[in-house]
Amino acid sequence: MKNTPESVDFNDASRRAGHDAVRSRIAQAVQPEERSPSATATVTATSPAPAAKAKVKDKPSRGQGTDKGAVPHYRLSEGGVFYIGTTEDGDLAEPAFVCSPLKVEAKTRNSQSEEWGRLLTWTDADGHHHRWAAPAEMLVGDPREFVRQLAAGGVEMSAHRNTMQRLLAYIIQERIDARARNVAVPGWHDGRYVLPNGESYGAGDEQLVYQHSGGLQHHYASVGSLDDWRRDVATRCQGNSRLLLAVSAMFAGPLLHFTGATGGGFHLVGGSSSGKSTALRVAASVVGPPEYAREWRSTANGLEGVAVLHNDATLILDELAQIDPKQAGDAAYLLANGNGKSRANRAGEARAASRWRVLILSAGEVGLAQHMAEAGKQARAGQAVRLADVPAEVEDGHGLFERLHDASDGAALSALLKDAAARSYGAAWPLWMSYLTRQDSPALTTQLRESTDSFLASYVPDDASGEVRRVAERFAIVAFAGELASTCDQRLTGWPKGEATRGVAACFQGWLQRRGGSGSADTDALLSRVRAFFEAHGESRLEPLRYAQEAPPVRDRAGFRRFDEVGVTEYLVLPEALKRELCAGFDLRQATRELITAGWLKPSPDGKASHPVRVPGLGLMRLYVFDSRKVHGVG
């Protein structure tokens, strides 16, 4: 290379400045990351500038060595985590920035002393505190996902190529005596309540944390005071049954644990301007920001992961129409039953299936049955029980609202509530969980049972089916939660006694009216299907019995028609037609029992559901005999 007049080689530099100066410049060239400001990815007020690196005075990480003996080690200070290596001469090099302050608080493991991990804490650039119980298995093999999760959480890192290795070494080699117990799902554990963000409520010998592989969006947060939330949000819920249901449902999520019941929920059904989404935002403000409310648009696996995060809590899902109608019914079963799919690990061994218990608060322009019908699927009673359709719009009201408070109309009240829920949220939740974890569990369970019995006695018809009673019990739990949150020592809602119960009871009556009564939903669906068949095909597919031999053949014959001894028309249905058409989707034996109980199907004197009937030209056959008067409701 041809030198310019200003350039010199090593020999020239040695003659001009001496051998020591050349040696120093070479050392600087081979360790640029420890001396250049460009070694940090983001230079902020909390990130160490080059001039500040020499001021690291904190003790080195335990087990990483000390300055004596020039052992490479790591140091944690207010400026961040630093790597202190050695020079070619064996001396300690200047501290090299690795990342912003990141502390290893404890080692974690489960109750079987397995699934070890590290509890990490840090503060992001906005001053928000983070806690993450990270599985130790993320630190070995390919650790890039682990580092990505830290970066996504606001940990600022050096841009040097060795940053990832140094960061992992710092975490792995850090010796710490503190221990924490990790749990597989958030929620209740031995009388304590664990949140997805690593916080827990209740006293115990050992800290409990939820350990996971990162990437959570839990949205547990608090802005504003409890007084702000009560004044701007909770007070405007009074007199509005759907809002009372929504807010009380948030307090009810943790109470499912004391009932032993499986999950389930409520689905607010109404038009696009009814205010149902406002109700979901108001409900979310009990726990956190509006983002706490999620959407149905997800795969089954995605919903399973979301359900685990909301174990022993209330899951809010908006826009039912966004989920594939073919999957809607299965999704409702999945969320309510609380059992995930069995899967295998990389070695082909069965992994433990996920478990959860959630209360669901949903909304959409269509109900579950109607949405499933778009894909040609029929909703069963079990699905309707798990997700009860509550009309969003109230009679003689303003959409969702019965009472406008200080607003001019329903739209104005909706706007006020949305704005208030975005400004004040989350203050009630820590107080609620602190209160619940201080209660005596058997006493709380007894109190809940007595309140449920009182609700059922007051609002459920005596002849109600088991399905109705199961849904009524869920409404009762929500009513109890609203009352308890209003009368506990903190008076969380500010509502008067009985307000939550009145609002929830009104929603129960709305559900019962929309359902069409207090009978069995499966029985109602069966009777509706049978009646629809005879209304559509009573003449075209049922030929007169007396003319069966002479009359022209009936296309797709399903049976016959005849008059009994008093002149009433009877429908005589062939066995296969009954099985494949009238009772399709139902258990045949159960269906015939229900039809006999309803008086529609006449049992045979020999005790069977079908009668032996002699058909002209066909001989003796067994047919199912229906009373047309009962079928059409005219007798």
MARMAR-695497 format. One line per 4 residues: number of its first residue (from 0); for each residue x, y, z negated of C-alpha. Coordinates in Angstrom, 3 decimals, always signed. Each point is the difference from the previous one (the first is absolute). Example, Ala and Ser with C-alpha at 12.3 -4.5 7.8 and 13.67 -1.06 7.14 Angstrom:
<nodes>
0	+12.300 -4.500 -7.800; +1.370 +3.440 +0.660
</nodes>
This chain:
<nodes>
0	+0.000 +0.000 +0.000; +1.376 +3.406 +0.956; +0.254 +2.345 -3.005; -1.167 +3.596 +0.113
4	+2.321 +2.659 -1.472; -2.001 -0.117 -3.271; +0.025 -3.823 -0.365; +2.730 -1.976 -1.740
8	+0.703 -3.697 -0.612; +0.861 -1.699 -3.305; +3.748 +0.624 +0.407; -0.544 +3.727 +0.570
12	-2.313 +0.168 -3.010; +2.525 -1.838 -2.139; +2.788 +2.379 +0.940; -2.179 +3.062 -0.669
16	-1.968 -1.020 -3.162; +1.768 -3.015 -1.417; -0.836 -3.710 -0.393; -2.368 +0.524 -2.979
20	-2.230 +2.367 +1.975; -0.302 -2.495 +2.864; -0.829 -2.836 -2.417; -2.742 +2.134 -1.604
24	-1.593 +0.843 +3.372; -0.051 -3.697 +0.996; -1.738 -0.915 -3.289; -2.657 +2.601 +0.687
28	-0.585 -1.384 +3.492; -0.597 -3.590 -1.131; -2.485 +1.002 -2.775; -2.201 +2.663 +1.607
32	-3.172 -1.064 -1.775; +1.406 +0.905 -3.395; +1.001 +3.509 +0.922; -2.324 +1.294 +2.693
36	-3.365 +1.713 -0.648; -1.389 -1.900 +2.994; +0.162 -3.229 -1.990; -3.459 +0.630 -1.510
40	-3.133 -0.646 +1.997; -1.888 +2.941 -1.480; +1.696 +2.845 -1.846; -2.458 +1.419 -2.564
44	+0.256 +1.755 -3.326; +0.171 -3.361 -1.718; +2.372 -1.600 +2.482; +3.705 +0.317 -0.844
48	+1.963 +2.482 +2.072; +3.723 -0.773 +0.576; +1.063 +2.517 -2.629; -2.185 -1.646 -2.631
52	+1.337 -3.529 +0.431; +2.954 +0.584 -2.263; -2.387 +0.958 -2.833; -1.435 -3.490 -0.492
56	+0.675 -0.580 -3.688; -2.558 -2.681 -0.889; +1.197 -3.336 -1.224; +0.460 -2.639 +2.694
60	-2.676 -2.673 +0.403; +0.469 -2.772 -2.526; +2.156 -2.768 +1.305; +1.328 +2.094 +2.866
64	+3.310 +0.909 -1.641; +1.451 +3.288 -1.283; +2.517 +2.503 +1.288; +2.683 -1.900 -1.848
68	+1.464 -2.610 +2.313; -1.522 +1.641 +3.081; -2.826 -2.535 +0.415; -2.593 +0.955 +2.657
72	-3.355 +0.703 -1.636; -3.248 +1.967 +0.157; -1.184 +2.970 -2.005; -3.500 +1.367 -0.525
76	-0.373 +3.712 -0.706; -2.569 +2.727 +0.448; +1.421 +0.473 +3.487; -0.517 -3.609 +1.060
80	+1.720 -3.367 +0.230; +3.689 +0.174 +0.975; +2.497 -2.610 +1.083; +3.518 +0.527 -1.323
84	+2.486 -2.059 +1.935; +3.790 -0.019 +0.064; +2.579 +1.512 +2.292; +2.828 -1.852 +1.725
88	+2.197 +0.999 -2.905; -2.313 -1.719 -2.473; -1.405 +3.197 -1.469; -3.681 +0.762 -0.384
92	-1.437 +1.774 +3.016; -2.403 +2.894 -0.170; -3.646 -1.003 -0.677; -1.908 -0.863 +3.186
96	-3.735 +0.733 +0.077; -2.185 -3.098 +0.413; -3.540 +1.188 -0.756; -2.045 +2.359 -2.132
100	-0.478 -0.997 -3.674; -1.263 -3.588 -0.181; -0.154 -1.781 -3.330; -0.229 -3.719 -0.708
104	-2.318 -0.007 -3.030; -0.315 -3.732 -0.632; +0.224 -3.481 +1.370; -3.407 -1.562 +0.630
108	-1.257 -3.572 +0.011; -3.328 -1.783 -0.366; -1.296 -2.016 -2.943; +1.790 -3.122 +1.338
112	+3.298 +1.921 +0.197; -0.160 -0.092 +3.790; -0.542 +2.572 +2.757; +2.756 +2.243 -1.323
116	+0.318 +3.592 +1.136; +1.102 +3.509 -0.896; -2.095 +2.859 -1.359; +1.190 +3.142 +1.800
120	-0.953 +3.604 -0.723; +0.691 +3.235 +1.846; -1.397 +3.456 +0.691; -0.612 +1.207 +3.553
124	+0.731 +3.460 +1.399; -3.481 +1.217 -0.994; +0.508 -0.996 -3.607; -2.256 -3.072 +0.091
128	+1.155 -2.892 -2.163; +0.162 -3.493 +1.548; +0.199 -3.461 -1.578; +0.551 -3.174 +1.979
132	+0.431 -3.536 -1.289; +1.839 -1.406 +3.018; +0.485 -3.772 +0.459; +3.655 -0.998 -0.236
136	-0.392 -2.118 +3.117; -0.230 +3.213 +2.024; +3.590 +0.814 -0.951; +1.493 -3.022 +1.751
140	-0.099 -1.165 +3.595; -1.231 +2.899 +2.089; -0.458 +2.920 -2.407; -1.084 +2.563 +2.583
144	-3.680 -0.129 -1.026; +1.007 +0.657 -3.596; +1.987 +3.083 +1.016; -2.813 +1.188 +2.267
148	-2.455 -0.150 -2.904; +2.283 +2.124 -2.164; +0.408 +2.537 +2.796; -3.771 +0.079 +0.526
152	-0.403 +0.716 -3.716; +2.230 +3.056 +0.185; +3.443 -1.352 -0.936; +2.538 +2.086 +1.959
156	+2.995 -1.922 +1.288; +3.408 +0.611 +1.507; +0.297 -0.329 +3.752; +3.181 -2.061 -0.281
160	+0.040 -3.456 +1.536; +0.777 -1.668 -3.360; -2.876 +1.633 -1.903; -2.277 -3.042 +0.044
164	+2.704 -2.337 -1.293; +1.006 +2.458 -2.716; -3.599 +0.563 -1.058; -0.664 -3.731 -0.293
168	+3.230 -0.545 -1.891; -0.910 +2.734 -2.470; -3.417 -1.565 -0.729; +1.190 -3.612 -0.125
172	+3.110 +0.621 -2.098; -1.666 +2.333 -2.488; -0.073 -1.801 -3.320; -3.024 +0.777 -2.121
176	-1.422 -1.649 -3.088; -3.547 +1.347 +0.288; -2.672 -2.451 +1.208; -3.514 +0.393 +1.395
180	-2.640 -2.600 +0.785; -1.277 +0.062 +3.576; -3.492 -1.086 +1.034; -1.291 -1.295 +3.337
184	-2.998 +2.350 +0.194; -0.968 +3.264 -1.691; -2.832 +0.038 -2.511; -0.533 -1.648 -3.372
188	+2.767 -2.088 -1.577; -0.115 -1.019 -3.669; -2.123 +2.969 -1.012; +2.059 +2.505 +1.970
192	-0.781 +1.620 +3.337; +2.638 +0.343 +2.721; -0.234 +2.440 +2.915; +1.575 -0.561 +3.432
196	+2.330 +2.965 -0.527; +1.792 -1.717 -2.896; -1.855 +1.726 -2.834; -1.797 -1.998 -2.654
200	-2.405 +0.620 -2.881; -0.207 -1.751 -3.342; +2.493 -1.049 -2.637; +2.275 -3.021 +0.272
204	+3.419 -1.363 -0.830; +1.245 +0.398 +3.539; -0.529 +2.375 +2.896; -2.272 -1.370 +2.766
208	+0.510 +0.955 +3.655; -1.527 -1.007 +3.316; +2.806 -1.341 +2.197; -0.363 +0.226 +3.766
212	+2.017 +0.384 +3.188; -0.913 +3.660 +0.526; -2.091 +1.895 +2.491; -2.965 +0.472 -2.355
216	-2.536 +2.776 +0.376; -1.731 -0.074 -3.342; -0.971 +3.704 -0.311; -0.184 +0.060 -3.790
220	+0.665 +3.659 -0.813; -1.291 +2.904 -2.062; -0.497 +3.669 +0.860; -1.826 +2.447 -2.229
224	-1.399 -0.527 -3.477; -2.887 -2.129 -1.234; -1.965 +3.188 -0.691; +0.490 +1.080 +3.624
228	-1.285 -3.335 +1.296; -2.958 -0.093 -2.363; -1.037 +3.548 +0.887; +0.466 -0.152 +3.775
232	-0.764 -3.660 +0.796; -1.693 -1.999 -2.763; -2.523 +2.677 -0.951; -1.311 +0.170 +3.578
236	-0.628 -3.761 -0.117; -2.719 +0.391 -2.614; -3.437 -0.585 +1.441; +1.464 -1.601 +3.142
240	-0.426 -3.763 -0.237; +2.403 -0.973 +2.800; +2.795 +2.133 -1.460; -0.651 -1.401 -3.473
244	+0.278 -3.514 +1.452; +3.220 +0.816 +1.874; +1.807 +1.608 -2.954; -1.203 -2.618 -2.490
248	+1.188 -2.744 +2.376; +3.559 +1.343 -0.276; -0.094 -0.332 -3.785; -1.565 -3.475 +0.361
252	+2.847 -1.623 +1.967; +2.137 -0.902 -3.049; -3.091 -1.272 -1.872; -0.494 -2.964 +2.363
256	+2.826 -1.656 -1.925; -2.193 -0.150 -3.115; -2.957 -1.576 +1.783; +1.740 -2.965 +1.618
260	-2.020 +0.726 +3.142; +1.356 -0.035 +3.513; +0.241 +3.181 +2.001; -2.583 +1.644 +2.196
264	-1.196 +3.466 +0.739; -2.306 +2.590 +1.459; -0.343 +1.285 +3.553; -1.518 +3.445 +0.555
268	-1.926 -0.118 +3.289; -0.954 +3.202 +1.758; +0.415 +2.302 +2.970; +3.110 +1.960 +0.836
272	-1.220 +3.129 -1.815; -1.563 -1.677 -3.039; +2.913 +0.752 -2.345; +1.169 -3.554 -0.644
276	+3.672 +0.836 +0.683; -0.285 +2.839 -2.513; -1.086 -2.538 -2.598; +3.130 -2.054 +0.717
280	+2.256 +3.048 -0.403; -1.663 +0.905 -3.265; +0.527 -3.566 -1.195; +3.669 +0.056 +1.044
284	+0.584 +3.134 -2.091; -0.347 -2.093 -3.161; +3.287 -1.714 +0.869; +1.859 +2.179 +2.499
288	-0.138 +2.044 +3.203; -2.455 -0.543 +2.880; +2.553 -2.345 +1.607; -0.844 -2.585 -2.666
292	-3.042 -0.812 +2.156; +0.986 -2.359 +2.810; -1.751 -1.243 +3.125; -1.377 -3.375 +1.026
296	+2.097 +0.101 +3.163; +2.486 -2.754 -0.760; +0.811 -3.654 +0.547; -0.892 -2.663 -2.538
300	+3.652 -0.113 -1.110; +0.044 +3.772 -0.372; -3.133 -0.003 -2.149; +1.486 -2.753 -2.125
304	+3.046 +2.143 -0.774; -2.181 +2.997 -0.808; -2.177 -2.129 -2.296; +3.039 -1.153 -1.990
308	+0.991 +3.634 -0.609; -3.489 +0.698 -1.368; -0.252 -3.032 -2.261; -2.128 +0.811 -3.065
312	-0.903 +3.349 +1.590; -2.422 +1.441 +2.537; +0.826 -0.144 +3.699; -1.514 +2.723 +2.203
316	-0.543 -0.824 +3.683; -1.590 +2.358 +2.509; -1.473 -0.577 +3.476; -1.136 -3.634 +0.052
320	-0.637 +0.263 +3.751; +3.764 +0.183 +0.594; +0.557 -3.642 -0.880; -0.699 -2.645 +2.641
324	-3.614 -1.173 -0.556; +1.201 -3.583 +0.454; +2.261 +0.425 -3.032; -2.247 +2.211 -2.158
328	-1.767 -2.820 -1.856; +3.205 -1.914 -0.661; +1.672 +3.202 -1.205; -2.814 +0.595 -2.499
332	+0.401 -3.565 -1.286; +3.794 +0.365 -0.168; -0.033 +3.213 -2.006; -2.761 -1.063 -2.385
336	+1.199 -3.556 -0.656; +3.541 +1.107 -0.794; +1.834 -2.936 +1.600; +2.637 +0.509 +2.660
340	+1.023 -2.464 +2.666; +2.504 -2.727 -0.786; +3.257 +0.558 +1.854; +3.384 -1.664 +0.285
344	+3.382 +1.544 -0.648; +2.964 -0.188 +2.367; +0.809 -3.476 -1.250; -3.506 -1.222 +0.792
348	-0.970 -0.258 -3.662; -3.360 +1.260 -1.218; +0.084 +3.428 -1.576; -2.354 +1.014 -2.760
352	-3.122 +1.555 +1.517; -0.804 +3.578 -0.947; -2.676 +0.587 -2.627; -1.914 +3.148 -0.867
356	-3.258 +1.344 -1.437; -1.278 +3.270 +1.476; -3.131 +2.097 -0.044; -0.730 +1.317 +3.495
360	-1.469 +3.400 +0.808; -0.698 +0.213 +3.721; -1.821 +2.211 +2.487; -1.110 -0.178 +3.610
364	-2.707 +0.923 +2.458; -1.168 -3.629 +0.186; -0.480 -2.702 -2.580; +1.967 -3.234 -0.103
368	-2.781 -2.135 +1.534; -0.611 +2.469 +2.819; +3.702 +0.256 +0.769; +0.364 -3.789 +0.120
372	-3.042 -0.249 +2.271; +1.891 +2.000 +2.628; +2.204 -3.058 +0.439; -2.952 -2.411 -0.065
376	+0.735 -1.110 -3.568; -2.559 -0.314 -2.763; +0.816 +1.324 -3.461; -0.626 -2.545 -2.725
380	-1.370 +0.746 -3.429; +3.415 -0.458 -1.596; +1.436 +2.778 +2.124; -2.890 +2.314 -0.798
384	+0.474 -0.722 -3.709; +3.695 +0.805 +0.117; -0.483 +3.348 +1.743; -3.333 +1.576 -0.917
388	-1.351 +2.540 +2.529; -1.093 +3.177 -1.810; -1.794 +2.664 +2.084; +2.200 +3.100 -0.001
392	-2.896 +2.381 +0.591; -2.451 +0.499 -2.833; -3.739 +0.562 +0.361; -1.116 +3.633 -0.087
396	+3.608 +1.105 -0.359; +2.751 +1.721 +1.934; +1.693 -2.965 +1.624; +2.064 -1.626 -2.747
400	-0.960 +2.582 -2.613; -3.062 +0.379 -2.184; +1.345 +3.094 -1.772; +1.923 +2.836 +1.670
404	+1.358 +1.738 -3.140; +1.641 +3.257 +1.155; -0.118 -0.791 +3.735; -2.482 +1.293 +2.566
408	-0.501 -3.337 +1.769; +1.399 -3.509 +0.297; +2.773 +0.989 +2.406; +1.176 +2.776 -2.314
412	+0.062 -2.328 -3.024; +1.913 -2.581 +2.019; +2.611 +2.613 +0.928; +0.329 +1.155 -3.620
416	+0.500 -3.562 -1.233; +2.574 -0.865 +2.656; +2.009 +3.118 -0.798; -0.190 -0.598 -3.748
420	+0.998 -3.673 +0.342; +3.072 +1.053 +1.996; +1.065 +2.558 -2.645; -0.700 -1.896 -3.222
424	+0.465 -3.740 -0.248; +1.508 -2.834 -1.991; -0.098 +1.591 -3.454; -2.697 -2.346 -1.295
428	+1.694 -3.261 +0.954; +2.954 -0.095 -2.460; -2.340 +0.983 -2.827; -2.476 -2.717 +1.007
432	+2.665 -2.708 +0.108; +1.515 +1.154 -3.286; -3.458 -0.237 -1.555; -0.739 -3.486 +1.386
436	+3.361 -1.447 -1.066; -0.651 +1.168 -3.580; -3.330 -1.834 -0.226; -0.605 -3.365 -1.576
440	-0.640 -2.303 +2.976; -2.610 -2.302 -1.639; -1.940 +2.988 -1.315; +0.068 +1.730 +3.387
444	-1.138 -3.207 +1.706; -2.939 -0.327 -2.416; -0.950 +3.633 +0.520; +0.093 -0.453 +3.765
448	-2.137 -3.144 -0.161; -2.639 +1.669 -2.154; -0.161 +3.016 +2.295; -0.353 -2.258 +3.045
452	-2.852 -1.943 -1.585; -1.778 +3.246 -0.822; +0.358 +1.253 +3.584; -1.362 -3.256 +1.435
456	-2.952 +0.015 -2.376; -0.839 +3.586 +0.941; +0.377 -0.029 +3.762; -0.090 -3.550 +1.412
460	-3.382 -1.665 +0.789; -0.734 -3.144 -1.988; -0.393 -2.105 +3.139; +3.213 +1.257 +1.595
464	+2.207 -2.549 +1.739; +3.459 -0.905 -1.217; +1.515 +2.083 +2.783; -1.791 +3.125 -1.190
468	+1.048 -0.585 -3.582; +3.663 -0.399 +0.984; -0.033 +3.300 +1.860; -1.893 +1.633 -2.876
472	+2.752 -1.109 -2.388; +2.540 +1.868 +2.144; -2.116 +3.150 -0.124; -0.268 -0.485 -3.776
476	+3.792 -0.160 -0.415; +0.344 +3.251 +1.935; -2.679 +1.657 -2.153; +1.811 -1.116 -3.155
480	+3.312 +1.339 +1.310; -1.525 +3.393 +0.766; -1.556 +0.194 -3.449; +3.199 -1.080 -1.759
484	+2.118 +2.497 +1.931; -2.484 +2.723 -0.988; -0.189 -0.872 -3.708; +3.591 -1.099 -0.764
488	+2.215 +2.246 -2.140; +1.159 +2.025 +3.027; -3.517 +0.508 +1.463; +1.537 -0.509 +3.429
492	-2.993 +0.877 +2.189; -1.837 +2.471 -2.190; -3.320 -1.654 +0.937; -2.756 -0.276 -2.606
496	-0.891 -3.403 -1.403; -2.160 -2.036 +2.371; +0.942 +1.989 +3.112; +2.150 -2.741 +1.545
500	-2.611 -2.679 -0.697; -2.791 +2.021 +1.606; +2.058 +0.644 +3.125; +1.183 -3.594 +0.395
504	-3.524 -1.338 -0.606; -1.330 +2.244 +2.791; +2.616 -1.456 +2.350; -0.994 -3.533 -1.036
508	-3.632 +0.753 +0.824; +1.130 +1.404 +3.361; +1.877 -3.205 +0.732; -2.969 -2.138 -1.037
512	-2.373 +1.974 +2.208; +2.352 -0.147 +2.998; +0.395 -3.734 -0.537; -3.764 -0.512 +0.163
516	-0.670 -1.435 -3.438; +1.456 -2.081 -2.787; -0.230 -3.432 +1.616; +2.735 -2.153 +1.478
520	+1.659 +1.610 +3.017; +0.647 -3.381 +1.641; -3.631 -0.994 -0.428; -1.170 +3.326 +1.394
524	+2.314 -0.440 +2.990; -1.284 -3.528 +0.603; -3.651 +1.035 -0.132; +0.697 +2.936 +2.286
528	+1.716 -2.277 +2.519; -2.836 -2.571 -0.010; -2.681 +2.675 +0.385; +1.907 +1.626 +2.864
532	+0.193 -3.349 +1.805; -3.736 -0.633 -0.145; -0.803 +3.594 +0.943; +2.174 -0.295 +3.083
536	-0.692 -3.601 +1.070; -3.264 -1.059 -1.652; -1.792 -0.263 +3.354; +2.800 -0.644 +2.474
540	+1.903 -2.810 -1.717; -2.717 -1.684 -2.083; -2.503 -1.877 +2.168; -3.493 -0.966 -1.192
544	+0.181 -3.436 -1.599; -3.303 -1.325 +1.406; +1.086 +0.771 +3.554; +3.580 -1.155 -0.382
548	-0.452 -2.834 +2.498; -1.988 +1.839 +2.674; +1.484 +3.511 -0.253; +3.006 +0.980 +2.129
552	+3.308 -0.399 -1.812; +1.102 +2.945 -2.145; +3.480 +1.327 +0.669; +2.336 -0.352 -2.996
556	-2.799 -1.497 -2.053; +0.511 +0.566 -3.734; -3.184 -1.748 -1.177; -3.777 +0.119 +0.123
560	-3.047 +1.947 -1.181; -3.153 -1.467 -1.508; -2.992 +0.974 -2.122; -0.427 -1.569 -3.414
564	-3.315 -1.179 -1.430; -1.112 +3.556 -0.833; +1.062 +1.516 +3.296; +3.352 +1.537 -1.046
568	+2.825 -0.200 +2.490; +2.975 -2.079 -1.017; +3.459 +0.100 +1.552; +1.543 -3.469 +0.389
572	+3.740 +0.415 +0.543; +2.357 -2.643 +1.365; +2.895 -0.953 -2.346; +2.794 +1.180 +2.295
576	-1.730 +3.309 +0.718; -0.361 +0.624 -3.730; +3.641 -0.821 -0.611; +1.581 +1.809 +2.959
580	-2.286 +3.039 +0.314; -2.337 +0.799 -2.857; +2.497 -0.926 -2.733; +3.247 +0.650 +1.861
584	+2.711 +1.100 -2.432; -1.810 -1.401 -3.042; +0.267 -3.305 -1.813; -2.981 -1.997 +1.335
588	-0.984 -1.625 -3.292; +0.210 +3.241 -1.923; -1.864 +1.812 +2.777; -2.909 -2.454 +0.005
592	-0.247 +0.237 -3.806; -0.179 +3.807 +0.217; -2.623 -0.204 +2.765; -2.115 -2.381 -2.052
596	+0.338 +2.223 -3.090; -1.128 +3.004 +2.071; -3.071 -2.010 +1.150; +0.966 +0.239 +3.661
600	+0.951 -3.649 +0.475; -2.491 -2.715 -0.960; +1.641 -2.988 -1.698; -1.040 -3.512 +1.009
604	-2.006 -2.189 -2.406; +2.902 -2.436 +0.029; +2.232 +2.666 -1.652; +2.007 +0.929 +3.082
608	+0.153 +3.398 +1.646; -1.144 -1.373 +3.365; -3.272 -1.696 +0.946; -0.594 -3.078 +2.151
612	-2.085 +1.246 +2.954; -1.271 -1.962 +3.002; +0.614 +2.011 +3.154; -1.945 -0.981 +3.152
616	+2.348 -1.605 +2.472; +2.957 +0.035 -2.427; -1.201 -2.154 -2.870; +0.661 +0.442 -3.709
620	+2.510 +2.725 -0.868; +1.070 +1.836 -3.140; -0.687 +3.720 +0.297; +0.271 +2.997 -2.341
624	-3.441 +1.538 -0.545; -0.226 +3.789 -0.585; -3.081 +1.892 -1.185; -0.429 +2.864 +2.488
628	-1.930 +2.116 -2.511; +2.929 -0.007 -2.450; +2.538 +0.548 +2.752; -1.769 +3.100 +1.304
632	-1.134 +1.218 -3.399; -3.728 -0.074 +0.750; -1.190 -2.539 -2.470
</nodes>
